Amino acid sequence: MAKDKIDTTENKIEAKVRDVQGHVKDAAGGLTGDIGLQLEGKFDQFAGHAQEDFADLYEEGESAVEKAVTFVRDKPLLSLGIVSVVGVLLGWLFFPRRSRS
């Protein structure tokens, strides 16, 4: 695995651990009446869920990029045609022709 890629499995494990720690802190704060500890637990739960969601999105984005790269490798001329058409359409959209009076 390349160094610049995120290890999503490790991220998901860390997220679950943080979520469980948050549940424990929340419960302990509820039992002792410590609102600060409860709040810290809620924050840890939220952070764990957010970290896990980020790992899921990263995996989905990574697979989409891999599909695009495979498509370009398999059909380079079609890819070039698609990019050319999109470029022309964007050119017409952002740089309309000026009428000569």
N, C-alpha and C positions, 0 to 999 in steps of 0.2 A: 504494500500500500504506500502511496506517495506521502511525503511528509506534509504537504499542503492540504490533504484531504482530512476530513473530520471522521473519527472513528465513532460511528453512530451507535454501535452496540455498547461501547464504553459510556457514551453520553446517556443512553437510555438507562443503564444500570445506575449511574450517578443520580439521575433524575428520580428513579424509584427510591433510592436510599434517602434522598432529600425529602421526598414525599412522606415516607414512613417516619422519618425524624420529625417532620412537621406534625404528623398525627399524634406522635408521642408527646411532643411539647404542648400541643393543644389540649390533649387529655390531662396532662399533668397540671397545666395552668387552670383548667376547669376544676380539678379536684382541690387544688390549693387556693383557688380564688385569685391567682396571679394573672391579671389581665395582660400584662406585658408579655409574659411567657406564652399565653394563648395567642396573642397577636403575632409573636415571633413564629409560632407554629403555623398559623394561617399563611404567613408570608412564605415560609419554607414549602408549604404545600403548593402554593401558587407558583413559586419558582420551579419546583419539580415538574409540575404540569407543563409550564412554559418551555422548559428545557427538553422535555420529551416531545412536545409538539414541534419544536424547532428541528429535532433530529428526524422526525417523520417527514417534515417538509424538505429537509436537505436530501433525504433518500429519494423522494419523488422528483425533485429537481435534477438530481444526479442521473436518474434513469432517463429523464426526458432529454438531457444533454447527450447521453450515450446513444439514444435512438436517433437524434439529429445527426450525430457524427457518423453513425452507421449508414444513414440514408445518403449523406453526402459522399461517402466512400463508395457506396454501391451505384449511385446514379449521379455522377459529377456534372454531366451536361444538363440534366433536368434541374439540378440544384442551381446551376449558373443561370439557367433561363428564369427560374422562379425569382432569384435575387435581382436579376435585371428588370423584370416586370415590376417588382415591388419598388425598386429604385426609381424607375420612370414615373410610377404613380405618385410616389412621395415627392418627386421633383415637381410634378404638375400641381400637387396639392400645396406645397410650401412656397413655390416660386412660380406663380401664375404669369402667363405672358402678358406683357403690357401692350395695350392697343396703340397703334400709331395713328395719330391724328394729323 
